[in-house]
Amino acid sequence: MNFLNTFASLFSNFGNLTWQMVVMWGIGALLVYLAIAKKMEPSLLLPMGFGAILVNLPLSGAITQGDTVGPISALFEAGMSNELFPLLLFIGIGAMIDFGPLLEKPWLMLFGAAAQFGIFFTLFLAGFFFDLRDAASIAVIGAADGPTAIFVANTLNSQYLGAIMVAAYSYMALVPIVQPPVVKLLTTRKERLIRMPYEKGNVSQLTKILFPVVVTIIAGMVAPASVALVGFLMFGNLLRECGVLNALSETAQNVLANLITLVLGLTVAGQMTADKFVRPDTLLILALGLVAFVFDTAGGVLFAKLLNLFLPEGKKLNPMIGAAGISAFPMSGRVVNKMGLEEDSQNFLLMYSISVNVSGQIASVIAGGLILTLMA
Protein backbone atom coordinates (compact mmCIF):
# COMPACT_ATOMS: atom_id res chain seq x y z
CA MET A 1 0.00 0.00 0.00
CA ASN A 2 2.83 2.37 0.88
CA PHE A 3 4.42 1.56 -2.46
CA LEU A 4 1.21 2.46 -4.29
CA ASN A 5 0.90 5.72 -2.37
CA THR A 6 4.51 6.59 -3.13
CA PHE A 7 4.02 5.73 -6.79
CA ALA A 8 0.83 7.81 -6.95
CA SER A 9 2.59 10.77 -5.33
CA LEU A 10 5.00 10.89 -8.28
CA PHE A 11 2.09 12.04 -10.43
CA SER A 12 0.42 14.32 -7.90
CA ASN A 13 1.94 17.41 -9.53
CA PHE A 14 -0.27 16.83 -12.58
CA GLY A 15 -3.11 18.14 -10.45
CA ASN A 16 -1.41 21.54 -10.39
CA LEU A 17 -1.25 21.74 -14.18
CA THR A 18 -3.49 24.33 -15.86
CA TRP A 19 -4.42 24.82 -19.50
CA GLN A 20 -2.66 28.20 -19.42
CA MET A 21 0.61 26.42 -18.58
CA VAL A 22 0.11 24.08 -21.53
CA VAL A 23 -0.44 27.11 -23.77
CA MET A 24 2.87 28.52 -22.54
CA TRP A 25 4.58 25.22 -23.36
CA GLY A 26 3.29 25.67 -26.89
CA ILE A 27 4.56 29.25 -27.04
CA GLY A 28 7.93 28.15 -25.68
CA ALA A 29 8.11 25.34 -28.24
CA LEU A 30 7.20 27.80 -31.01
CA LEU A 31 10.04 30.14 -29.99
CA VAL A 32 12.48 27.22 -29.95
CA TYR A 33 11.23 26.15 -33.40
CA LEU A 34 11.62 29.66 -34.83
CA ALA A 35 15.13 29.89 -33.37
CA ILE A 36 16.30 26.55 -34.79
CA ALA A 37 14.29 25.99 -37.97
CA LYS A 38 13.89 29.59 -39.12
CA LYS A 39 17.06 31.00 -37.52
CA MET A 40 15.09 33.94 -36.10
CA GLU A 41 17.25 35.59 -33.42
CA PRO A 42 18.36 32.12 -32.18
CA SER A 43 20.72 33.43 -29.50
CA LEU A 44 17.75 34.97 -27.73
CA LEU A 45 14.61 33.10 -28.79
CA LEU A 46 16.10 29.68 -27.96
CA PRO A 47 16.85 30.42 -24.27
CA MET A 48 13.63 32.43 -24.02
CA GLY A 49 11.54 29.58 -25.44
CA PHE A 50 13.16 26.89 -23.30
CA GLY A 51 12.95 29.18 -20.28
CA ALA A 52 9.23 29.70 -20.91
CA ILE A 53 8.75 25.94 -20.64
CA LEU A 54 10.90 25.76 -17.49
CA VAL A 55 8.97 28.39 -15.57
CA ASN A 56 5.56 27.03 -16.57
CA LEU A 57 6.00 23.57 -15.11
CA PRO A 58 3.80 23.26 -12.01
CA LEU A 59 5.70 24.28 -8.85
CA SER A 60 8.81 24.78 -11.02
CA GLY A 61 12.05 24.94 -9.07
CA ALA A 62 13.45 27.33 -11.69
CA ILE A 63 11.53 30.24 -10.14
CA THR A 64 10.92 31.22 -6.55
CA GLN A 65 8.35 29.07 -4.75
CA GLY A 66 7.57 30.29 -1.24
CA ASP A 67 10.83 30.72 0.63
CA THR A 68 12.86 28.75 -1.92
CA VAL A 69 14.58 31.07 -4.39
CA GLY A 70 14.75 29.72 -7.93
CA PRO A 71 17.83 30.36 -10.12
CA ILE A 72 15.93 32.27 -12.82
CA SER A 73 14.32 34.49 -10.19
CA ALA A 74 17.77 35.06 -8.68
CA LEU A 75 19.13 36.05 -12.10
CA PHE A 76 16.26 38.51 -12.50
CA GLU A 77 17.02 40.15 -9.18
CA ALA A 78 20.76 40.24 -9.92
CA GLY A 79 20.66 41.63 -13.44
CA MET A 80 17.22 42.79 -14.50
CA SER A 81 15.66 44.53 -11.52
CA ASN A 82 18.61 46.96 -11.66
CA GLU A 83 18.78 47.01 -15.53
CA LEU A 84 22.36 45.66 -15.45
CA PHE A 85 22.02 42.96 -18.14
CA PRO A 86 20.58 45.24 -20.89
CA LEU A 87 23.25 47.84 -20.19
CA LEU A 88 26.07 45.30 -20.41
CA LEU A 89 24.59 44.13 -23.71
CA PHE A 90 24.74 47.72 -24.96
CA ILE A 91 28.51 47.70 -24.44
CA GLY A 92 28.73 44.72 -26.79
CA ILE A 93 26.40 46.30 -29.35
CA GLY A 94 28.37 49.55 -29.28
CA ALA A 95 31.59 47.64 -29.89
CA MET A 96 30.04 46.02 -32.98
CA ILE A 97 28.94 49.25 -34.68
CA ASP A 98 31.11 51.21 -37.11
CA PHE A 99 29.86 54.80 -37.15
CA GLY A 100 32.32 55.71 -39.92
CA PRO A 101 29.84 55.66 -42.85
CA LEU A 102 27.38 57.72 -40.81
CA LEU A 103 30.05 60.27 -39.90
CA GLU A 104 30.87 60.66 -43.60
CA LYS A 105 27.29 61.83 -44.17
CA PRO A 106 25.97 63.07 -40.82
CA TRP A 107 22.78 64.42 -42.39
CA LEU A 108 21.56 60.82 -42.53
CA MET A 109 21.02 61.02 -38.76
CA LEU A 110 17.79 62.88 -39.53
CA PHE A 111 16.28 59.66 -40.85
CA GLY A 112 17.02 57.85 -37.60
CA ALA A 113 15.12 60.55 -35.74
CA ALA A 114 12.19 60.53 -38.19
CA ALA A 115 11.85 56.76 -37.93
CA GLN A 116 11.00 57.02 -34.23
CA PHE A 117 7.62 58.56 -35.07
CA GLY A 118 5.85 55.26 -34.46
CA ILE A 119 6.99 55.18 -30.83
CA PHE A 120 5.25 58.43 -29.94
CA PHE A 121 2.19 57.67 -32.08
CA THR A 122 1.77 54.32 -30.32
CA LEU A 123 2.33 55.93 -26.92
CA PHE A 124 -0.75 58.06 -27.64
CA LEU A 125 -2.70 55.06 -28.95
CA ALA A 126 -1.72 52.67 -26.14
CA GLY A 127 -2.73 55.29 -23.59
CA PHE A 128 -6.37 54.43 -24.33
CA PHE A 129 -5.84 50.82 -23.19
CA PHE A 130 -3.07 50.87 -20.59
CA ASP A 131 -1.79 53.16 -17.87
CA LEU A 132 0.80 55.65 -19.08
CA ARG A 133 3.89 53.78 -17.89
CA ASP A 134 2.80 50.51 -19.49
CA ALA A 135 1.79 52.40 -22.65
CA ALA A 136 5.26 53.98 -22.84
CA SER A 137 6.91 50.58 -22.40
CA ILE A 138 4.79 49.07 -25.17
CA ALA A 139 5.44 51.99 -27.53
CA VAL A 140 9.21 51.40 -27.44
CA ILE A 141 8.64 48.03 -29.17
CA GLY A 142 8.43 50.09 -32.37
CA ALA A 143 12.13 50.85 -32.26
CA ALA A 144 12.78 47.16 -32.99
CA ASP A 145 15.48 47.37 -30.34
CA GLY A 146 15.15 44.57 -27.80
CA PRO A 147 17.61 45.85 -25.16
CA THR A 148 16.08 49.34 -25.18
CA ALA A 149 12.57 47.88 -24.88
CA ILE A 150 13.68 45.74 -21.94
CA PHE A 151 15.45 48.63 -20.23
CA VAL A 152 12.51 51.01 -20.56
CA ALA A 153 9.88 48.42 -19.56
CA ASN A 154 11.90 47.33 -16.55
CA THR A 155 12.71 50.89 -15.45
CA LEU A 156 9.02 51.82 -15.64
CA ASN A 157 8.09 48.64 -13.74
CA SER A 158 5.81 47.42 -16.51
CA GLN A 159 3.89 44.26 -15.65
CA TYR A 160 4.12 43.20 -19.30
CA LEU A 161 7.90 42.75 -19.57
CA GLY A 162 7.69 39.21 -21.00
CA ALA A 163 5.17 40.12 -23.70
CA ILE A 164 7.08 43.30 -24.58
CA MET A 165 10.34 41.43 -25.00
CA VAL A 166 8.76 38.69 -27.13
CA ALA A 167 7.16 41.34 -29.34
CA ALA A 168 10.34 43.44 -29.65
CA TYR A 169 12.58 40.56 -30.68
CA SER A 170 9.93 38.94 -32.87
CA TYR A 171 9.49 42.10 -34.91
CA MET A 172 13.27 42.48 -35.15
CA ALA A 173 13.38 39.04 -36.71
CA LEU A 174 10.37 39.79 -38.94
CA VAL A 175 11.93 42.89 -40.54
CA PRO A 176 12.27 41.17 -43.97
CA ILE A 177 8.56 40.28 -43.88
CA VAL A 178 6.99 43.41 -42.36
CA GLN A 179 8.98 46.25 -43.92
CA PRO A 180 8.80 45.59 -47.72
CA PRO A 181 4.97 45.81 -47.97
CA VAL A 182 4.96 49.07 -45.97
CA VAL A 183 7.69 50.58 -48.15
CA LYS A 184 5.99 49.54 -51.39
CA LEU A 185 2.66 50.91 -50.19
CA LEU A 186 4.19 54.35 -49.57
CA THR A 187 6.44 54.65 -52.64
CA THR A 188 6.04 54.54 -56.40
CA ARG A 189 8.24 52.39 -58.61
CA LYS A 190 9.79 55.57 -59.98
CA GLU A 191 10.84 56.56 -56.47
CA ARG A 192 12.22 53.09 -55.74
CA LEU A 193 14.35 53.33 -58.90
CA ILE A 194 16.12 56.51 -57.76
CA ARG A 195 19.85 55.92 -57.71
CA MET A 196 22.07 57.46 -55.07
CA PRO A 197 25.74 57.30 -56.10
CA TYR A 198 27.95 56.94 -53.06
CA GLU A 199 31.07 59.04 -52.69
CA LYS A 200 33.27 57.85 -49.88
CA GLY A 201 34.46 60.56 -47.53
CA ASN A 202 37.30 60.69 -45.05
CA VAL A 203 36.71 60.45 -41.32
CA SER A 204 39.70 60.88 -39.04
CA GLN A 205 40.38 58.53 -36.15
CA LEU A 206 40.11 61.49 -33.78
CA THR A 207 36.57 62.15 -35.03
CA LYS A 208 35.62 58.52 -34.43
CA ILE A 209 37.00 58.73 -30.89
CA LEU A 210 35.31 62.04 -30.08
CA PHE A 211 31.94 61.03 -31.55
CA PRO A 212 30.80 58.67 -28.74
CA VAL A 213 31.91 61.18 -26.11
CA VAL A 214 30.09 64.10 -27.76
CA VAL A 215 26.90 62.07 -28.37
CA THR A 216 26.82 60.99 -24.73
CA ILE A 217 27.18 64.57 -23.50
CA ILE A 218 24.52 65.96 -25.86
CA ALA A 219 22.06 63.13 -25.14
CA GLY A 220 22.66 63.50 -21.42
CA MET A 221 21.89 67.21 -21.54
CA VAL A 222 18.73 66.77 -23.63
CA ALA A 223 17.38 63.63 -21.94
CA PRO A 224 19.17 62.90 -18.64
CA ALA A 225 17.41 59.56 -18.25
CA SER A 226 19.11 58.37 -21.45
CA VAL A 227 22.62 58.66 -20.01
CA ALA A 228 22.82 55.00 -18.98
CA LEU A 229 21.46 53.74 -22.32
CA VAL A 230 23.46 56.05 -24.57
CA GLY A 231 26.52 56.03 -22.34
CA PHE A 232 26.97 52.26 -22.30
CA LEU A 233 26.35 52.03 -26.06
CA MET A 234 28.90 54.75 -26.74
CA PHE A 235 31.39 53.31 -24.26
CA GLY A 236 31.31 50.07 -26.24
CA ASN A 237 31.96 52.05 -29.42
CA LEU A 238 34.83 53.89 -27.75
CA LEU A 239 36.40 50.52 -26.93
CA ARG A 240 36.23 49.74 -30.65
CA GLU A 241 37.65 53.02 -31.90
CA CYS A 242 40.27 53.94 -29.31
CA GLY A 243 42.81 51.56 -30.85
CA VAL A 244 44.43 50.52 -27.58
CA LEU A 245 41.83 48.05 -26.26
CA ASN A 246 41.36 45.71 -29.20
CA ALA A 247 41.23 42.61 -26.99
CA LEU A 248 38.51 44.13 -24.81
CA SER A 249 36.61 45.26 -27.90
CA GLU A 250 36.66 41.73 -29.33
CA THR A 251 35.56 40.32 -25.97
CA ALA A 252 32.68 42.79 -25.76
CA GLN A 253 31.54 42.01 -29.32
CA ASN A 254 31.63 38.25 -28.91
CA VAL A 255 31.93 36.73 -25.44
CA LEU A 256 30.15 39.45 -23.46
CA ALA A 257 27.34 40.05 -25.97
CA ASN A 258 26.65 36.33 -26.47
CA LEU A 259 26.75 35.48 -22.76
CA ILE A 260 24.51 38.37 -21.73
CA THR A 261 22.05 37.60 -24.55
CA LEU A 262 21.84 34.00 -23.34
CA VAL A 263 21.27 35.00 -19.71
CA LEU A 264 18.85 37.75 -20.77
CA GLY A 265 16.67 35.26 -22.63
CA LEU A 266 16.43 32.92 -19.65
CA THR A 267 15.87 35.80 -17.24
CA VAL A 268 13.02 37.41 -19.16
CA ALA A 269 11.46 33.97 -19.60
CA GLY A 270 11.03 34.08 -15.83
CA GLN A 271 8.42 36.80 -16.44
CA MET A 272 6.55 34.64 -18.96
CA THR A 273 4.57 32.67 -16.41
CA ALA A 274 1.08 31.66 -17.51
CA ASP A 275 -0.69 33.96 -15.06
CA LYS A 276 1.15 36.99 -16.52
CA PHE A 277 1.24 36.02 -20.19
CA VAL A 278 -1.94 34.15 -21.15
CA ARG A 279 -4.46 36.98 -21.17
CA PRO A 280 -6.05 39.28 -23.77
CA ASP A 281 -3.62 42.09 -22.94
CA THR A 282 -0.79 40.09 -24.53
CA LEU A 283 -2.50 40.03 -27.95
CA LEU A 284 -3.17 43.76 -27.66
CA ILE A 285 0.50 44.40 -26.86
CA LEU A 286 1.59 42.39 -29.92
CA ALA A 287 -0.85 44.38 -32.08
CA LEU A 288 0.29 47.75 -30.71
CA GLY A 289 3.92 46.71 -31.14
CA LEU A 290 3.22 45.98 -34.79
CA VAL A 291 1.52 49.38 -35.16
CA ALA A 292 4.58 51.08 -33.66
CA PHE A 293 6.92 49.14 -35.95
CA VAL A 294 4.89 49.92 -39.08
CA PHE A 295 4.60 53.62 -38.25
CA ASP A 296 8.33 53.84 -37.48
CA THR A 297 9.02 52.45 -40.95
CA ALA A 298 6.46 54.79 -42.49
CA GLY A 299 7.90 57.79 -40.63
CA GLY A 300 11.33 57.31 -42.19
CA VAL A 301 9.96 56.78 -45.70
CA LEU A 302 7.60 59.77 -45.56
CA PHE A 303 10.38 61.99 -44.21
CA ALA A 304 12.50 61.15 -47.26
CA LYS A 305 9.55 61.93 -49.55
CA LEU A 306 9.12 65.27 -47.75
CA LEU A 307 12.77 66.17 -48.32
CA ASN A 308 12.42 65.29 -52.00
CA LEU A 309 9.86 68.07 -52.40
CA PHE A 310 12.66 70.57 -51.82
CA LEU A 311 15.47 68.80 -53.68
CA PRO A 312 16.23 69.35 -57.39
CA GLU A 313 16.19 66.56 -59.97
CA GLY A 314 19.39 64.57 -59.80
CA LYS A 315 19.70 65.17 -56.05
CA LYS A 316 16.57 63.41 -54.92
CA LEU A 317 16.73 60.65 -52.31
CA ASN A 318 15.46 57.12 -52.67
CA PRO A 319 12.68 57.12 -50.03
CA MET A 320 13.35 53.47 -49.20
CA ILE A 321 16.45 54.40 -47.21
CA GLY A 322 14.18 56.07 -44.65
CA ALA A 323 12.77 52.66 -43.71
CA ALA A 324 16.20 51.65 -42.41
CA GLY A 325 15.95 54.25 -39.63
CA ILE A 326 14.71 51.68 -37.12
CA SER A 327 17.16 50.02 -34.76
CA ALA A 328 17.12 46.49 -36.20
CA PHE A 329 20.79 46.55 -37.24
CA PRO A 330 21.91 45.44 -39.77
CA MET A 331 18.75 43.59 -40.94
CA SER A 332 16.79 46.68 -41.94
CA GLY A 333 19.69 48.17 -43.90
CA ARG A 334 20.12 44.93 -45.82
CA VAL A 335 16.40 44.64 -46.53
CA VAL A 336 16.34 48.13 -48.06
CA ASN A 337 19.39 47.36 -50.19
CA LYS A 338 17.80 44.10 -51.37
CA MET A 339 14.61 45.94 -52.33
CA GLY A 340 16.65 48.42 -54.35
CA LEU A 341 18.41 45.62 -56.22
CA GLU A 342 15.09 43.91 -56.95
CA GLU A 343 13.88 47.08 -58.69
CA ASP A 344 17.20 47.76 -60.45
CA SER A 345 20.10 45.31 -60.32
CA GLN A 346 22.56 48.23 -60.46
CA ASN A 347 20.96 50.31 -57.70
CA PHE A 348 23.23 49.81 -54.70
CA LEU A 349 21.81 51.51 -51.61
CA LEU A 350 23.71 49.54 -48.96
CA MET A 351 26.07 52.28 -47.74
CA TYR A 352 23.20 54.73 -47.35
CA SER A 353 20.78 52.22 -45.82
CA ILE A 354 23.35 50.89 -43.34
CA SER A 355 24.30 54.45 -42.34
CA VAL A 356 20.63 55.27 -41.74
CA ASN A 357 20.30 51.99 -39.83
CA VAL A 358 23.20 52.97 -37.57
CA SER A 359 21.59 56.36 -36.95
CA GLY A 360 18.43 54.50 -35.98
CA GLN A 361 20.41 52.61 -33.35
CA ILE A 362 21.41 55.90 -31.74
CA ALA A 363 17.98 57.50 -32.19
CA SER A 364 16.11 54.57 -30.65
CA VAL A 365 18.29 54.67 -27.55
CA ILE A 366 17.79 58.43 -27.23
CA ALA A 367 14.04 58.00 -27.82
CA GLY A 368 13.95 55.41 -25.05
CA GLY A 369 15.75 57.83 -22.75
CA LEU A 370 13.39 60.61 -23.75
CA ILE A 371 10.41 58.40 -22.89
CA LEU A 372 11.95 57.76 -19.46
CA THR A 373 12.52 61.49 -18.97
CA LEU A 374 8.89 62.24 -19.88
CA MET A 375 7.63 59.54 -17.51
CA ALA A 376 9.82 60.70 -14.60
TAJO-V298812 format. One record per residue. N is the residue number from 1. RES is the residue in one small letter. D_LAST is the distance of its C-alpha to the last C-alpha in whole Angstrom. Layout:
n=N res=RES d_last=D_LAST
n=N res=RES d_last=D_LAST
//
This chain:
n=1 res=m d_last=63
n=2 res=n d_last=61
n=3 res=f d_last=61
n=4 res=l d_last=60
n=5 res=n d_last=57
n=6 res=t d_last=56
n=7 res=f d_last=56
n=8 res=a d_last=54
n=9 res=s d_last=51
n=10 res=l d_last=50
n=11 res=f d_last=49
n=12 res=s d_last=48
n=13 res=n d_last=44
n=14 res=f d_last=45
n=15 res=g d_last=45
n=16 res=n d_last=41
n=17 res=l d_last=41
n=18 res=t d_last=39
n=19 res=w d_last=39
n=20 res=q d_last=35
n=21 res=m d_last=36
n=22 res=v d_last=39
n=23 res=v d_last=36
n=24 res=m d_last=34
n=25 res=w d_last=37
n=26 res=g d_last=38
n=27 res=i d_last=34
n=28 res=g d_last=34
n=29 res=a d_last=38
n=30 res=l d_last=37
n=31 res=l d_last=34
n=32 res=v d_last=37
n=33 res=y d_last=39
n=34 res=l d_last=37
n=35 res=a d_last=36
n=36 res=i d_last=40
n=37 res=a d_last=42
n=38 res=k d_last=40
n=39 res=k d_last=38
n=40 res=m d_last=35
n=41 res=e d_last=32
n=42 res=p d_last=35
n=43 res=s d_last=33
n=44 res=l d_last=30
n=45 res=l d_last=31
n=46 res=l d_last=34
n=47 res=p d_last=33
n=48 res=m d_last=30
n=49 res=g d_last=33
n=50 res=f d_last=35
n=51 res=g d_last=32
n=52 res=a d_last=32
n=53 res=i d_last=35
n=54 res=l d_last=35
n=55 res=v d_last=32
n=56 res=n d_last=34
n=57 res=l d_last=37
n=58 res=p d_last=38
n=59 res=l d_last=37
n=60 res=s d_last=36
n=61 res=g d_last=36
n=62 res=a d_last=34
n=63 res=i d_last=31
n=64 res=t d_last=31
n=65 res=q d_last=33
n=66 res=g d_last=33
n=67 res=d d_last=34
n=68 res=t d_last=35
n=69 res=v d_last=32
n=70 res=g d_last=32
n=71 res=p d_last=32
n=72 res=i d_last=29
n=73 res=s d_last=27
n=74 res=a d_last=27
n=75 res=l d_last=26
n=76 res=f d_last=23
n=77 res=e d_last=22
n=78 res=a d_last=24
n=79 res=g d_last=22
n=80 res=m d_last=19
n=81 res=s d_last=17
n=82 res=n d_last=17
n=83 res=e d_last=16
n=84 res=l d_last=20
n=85 res=f d_last=22
n=86 res=p d_last=20
n=87 res=l d_last=19
n=88 res=l d_last=23
n=89 res=l d_last=24
n=90 res=f d_last=22
n=91 res=i d_last=25
n=92 res=g d_last=28
n=93 res=i d_last=26
n=94 res=g d_last=26
n=95 res=a d_last=30
n=96 res=m d_last=31
n=97 res=i d_last=30
n=98 res=d d_last=32
n=99 res=f d_last=31
n=100 res=g d_last=34
n=101 res=p d_last=35
n=102 res=l d_last=32
n=103 res=l d_last=32
n=104 res=e d_last=36
n=105 res=k d_last=34
n=106 res=p d_last=31
n=107 res=w d_last=31
n=108 res=l d_last=30
n=109 res=m d_last=27
n=110 res=l d_last=26
n=111 res=f d_last=27
n=112 res=g d_last=24
n=113 res=a d_last=22
n=114 res=a d_last=24
n=115 res=a d_last=24
n=116 res=q d_last=20
n=117 res=f d_last=21
n=118 res=g d_last=21
n=119 res=i d_last=17
n=120 res=f d_last=16
n=121 res=f d_last=19
n=122 res=t d_last=19
n=123 res=l d_last=15
n=124 res=f d_last=17
n=125 res=l d_last=20
n=126 res=a d_last=18
n=127 res=g d_last=16
n=128 res=f d_last=20
n=129 res=f d_last=20
n=130 res=f d_last=17
n=131 res=d d_last=14
n=132 res=l d_last=11
n=133 res=r d_last=10
n=134 res=d d_last=13
n=135 res=a d_last=14
n=136 res=a d_last=12
n=137 res=s d_last=13
n=138 res=i d_last=17
n=139 res=a d_last=16
n=140 res=v d_last=16
n=141 res=i d_last=19
n=142 res=g d_last=21
n=143 res=a d_last=20
n=144 res=a d_last=23
n=145 res=d d_last=21
n=146 res=g d_last=22
n=147 res=p d_last=20
n=148 res=t d_last=17
n=149 res=a d_last=17
n=150 res=i d_last=17
n=151 res=f d_last=14
n=152 res=v d_last=12
n=153 res=a d_last=13
n=154 res=n d_last=14
n=155 res=t d_last=10
n=156 res=l d_last=9
n=157 res=n d_last=12
n=158 res=s d_last=14
n=159 res=q d_last=18
n=160 res=y d_last=19
n=161 res=l d_last=19
n=162 res=g d_last=23
n=163 res=a d_last=23
n=164 res=i d_last=20
n=165 res=m d_last=22
n=166 res=v d_last=25
n=167 res=a d_last=24
n=168 res=a d_last=23
n=169 res=y d_last=26
n=170 res=s d_last=28
n=171 res=y d_last=28
n=172 res=m d_last=28
n=173 res=a d_last=31
n=174 res=l d_last=32
n=175 res=v d_last=32
n=176 res=p d_last=35
n=177 res=i d_last=36
n=178 res=v d_last=33
n=179 res=q d_last=33
n=180 res=p d_last=36
n=181 res=p d_last=37
n=182 res=v d_last=34
n=183 res=v d_last=35
n=184 res=k d_last=39
n=185 res=l d_last=38
n=186 res=l d_last=36
n=187 res=t d_last=39
n=188 res=t d_last=42
n=189 res=r d_last=45
n=190 res=k d_last=46
n=191 res=e d_last=42
n=192 res=r d_last=42
n=193 res=l d_last=45
n=194 res=i d_last=44
n=195 res=r d_last=45
n=196 res=m d_last=42
n=197 res=p d_last=45
n=198 res=y d_last=43
n=199 res=e d_last=44
n=200 res=k d_last=42
n=201 res=g d_last=41
n=202 res=n d_last=41
n=203 res=v d_last=38
n=204 res=s d_last=39
n=205 res=q d_last=37
n=206 res=l d_last=36
n=207 res=t d_last=34
n=208 res=k d_last=33
n=209 res=i d_last=32
n=210 res=l d_last=30
n=211 res=f d_last=28
n=212 res=p d_last=25
n=213 res=v d_last=25
n=214 res=v d_last=24
n=215 res=v d_last=22
n=216 res=t d_last=20
n=217 res=i d_last=20
n=218 res=i d_last=19
n=219 res=a d_last=16
n=220 res=g d_last=15
n=221 res=m d_last=15
n=222 res=v d_last=14
n=223 res=a d_last=11
n=224 res=p d_last=10
n=225 res=a d_last=8
n=226 res=s d_last=12
n=227 res=v d_last=14
n=228 res=a d_last=15
n=229 res=l d_last=16
n=230 res=v d_last=18
n=231 res=g d_last=19
n=232 res=f d_last=21
n=233 res=l d_last=22
n=234 res=m d_last=23
n=235 res=f d_last=25
n=236 res=g d_last=27
n=237 res=n d_last=28
n=238 res=l d_last=29
n=239 res=l d_last=31
n=240 res=r d_last=33
n=241 res=e d_last=34
n=242 res=c d_last=34
n=243 res=g d_last=38
n=244 res=v d_last=38
n=245 res=l d_last=36
n=246 res=n d_last=38
n=247 res=a d_last=38
n=248 res=l d_last=35
n=249 res=s d_last=34
n=250 res=e d_last=36
n=251 res=t d_last=35
n=252 res=a d_last=31
n=253 res=q d_last=32
n=254 res=n d_last=34
n=255 res=v d_last=34
n=256 res=l d_last=31
n=257 res=a d_last=29
n=258 res=n d_last=32
n=259 res=l d_last=31
n=260 res=i d_last=28
n=261 res=t d_last=28
n=262 res=l d_last=31
n=263 res=v d_last=29
n=264 res=l d_last=25
n=265 res=g d_last=28
n=266 res=l d_last=29
n=267 res=t d_last=26
n=268 res=v d_last=24
n=269 res=a d_last=27
n=270 res=g d_last=27
n=271 res=q d_last=24
n=272 res=m d_last=27
n=273 res=t d_last=29
n=274 res=a d_last=30
n=275 res=d d_last=29
n=276 res=k d_last=25
n=277 res=f d_last=27
n=278 res=v d_last=30
n=279 res=r d_last=28
n=280 res=p d_last=28
n=281 res=d d_last=24
n=282 res=t d_last=25
n=283 res=l d_last=28
n=284 res=l d_last=25
n=285 res=i d_last=22
n=286 res=l d_last=25
n=287 res=a d_last=26
n=288 res=l d_last=23
n=289 res=g d_last=22
n=290 res=l d_last=26
n=291 res=v d_last=25
n=292 res=a d_last=22
n=293 res=f d_last=24
n=294 res=v d_last=27
n=295 res=f d_last=25
n=296 res=d d_last=24
n=297 res=t d_last=28
n=298 res=a d_last=29
n=299 res=g d_last=26
n=300 res=g d_last=28
n=301 res=v d_last=31
n=302 res=l d_last=31
n=303 res=f d_last=30
n=304 res=a d_last=33
n=305 res=k d_last=35
n=306 res=l d_last=33
n=307 res=l d_last=34
n=308 res=n d_last=38
n=309 res=l d_last=39
n=310 res=f d_last=39
n=311 res=l d_last=40
n=312 res=p d_last=44
n=313 res=e d_last=46
n=314 res=g d_last=46
n=315 res=k d_last=43
n=316 res=k d_last=41
n=317 res=l d_last=38
n=318 res=n d_last=39
n=319 res=p d_last=36
n=320 res=m d_last=36
n=321 res=i d_last=34
n=322 res=g d_last=31
n=323 res=a d_last=30
n=324 res=a d_last=30
n=325 res=g d_last=27
n=326 res=i d_last=25
n=327 res=s d_last=24
n=328 res=a d_last=27
n=329 res=f d_last=29
n=330 res=p d_last=32
n=331 res=m d_last=33
n=332 res=s d_last=32
n=333 res=g d_last=33
n=334 res=r d_last=36
n=335 res=v d_last=36
n=336 res=v d_last=36
n=337 res=n d_last=39
n=338 res=k d_last=41
n=339 res=m d_last=41
n=340 res=g d_last=42
n=341 res=l d_last=45
n=342 res=e d_last=46
n=343 res=e d_last=46
n=344 res=d d_last=48
n=345 res=s d_last=49
n=346 res=q d_last=49
n=347 res=n d_last=46
n=348 res=f d_last=44
n=349 res=l d_last=40
n=350 res=l d_last=39
n=351 res=m d_last=38
n=352 res=y d_last=36
n=353 res=s d_last=34
n=354 res=i d_last=33
n=355 res=s d_last=32
n=356 res=v d_last=30
n=357 res=n d_last=29
n=358 res=v d_last=28
n=359 res=s d_last=26
n=360 res=g d_last=24
n=361 res=q d_last=23
n=362 res=i d_last=21
n=363 res=a d_last=20
n=364 res=s d_last=18
n=365 res=v d_last=17
n=366 res=i d_last=15
n=367 res=a d_last=14
n=368 res=g d_last=12
n=369 res=g d_last=10
n=370 res=l d_last=10
n=371 res=i d_last=9
n=372 res=l d_last=6
n=373 res=t d_last=5
n=374 res=l d_last=6
n=375 res=m d_last=4
n=376 res=a d_last=0
//
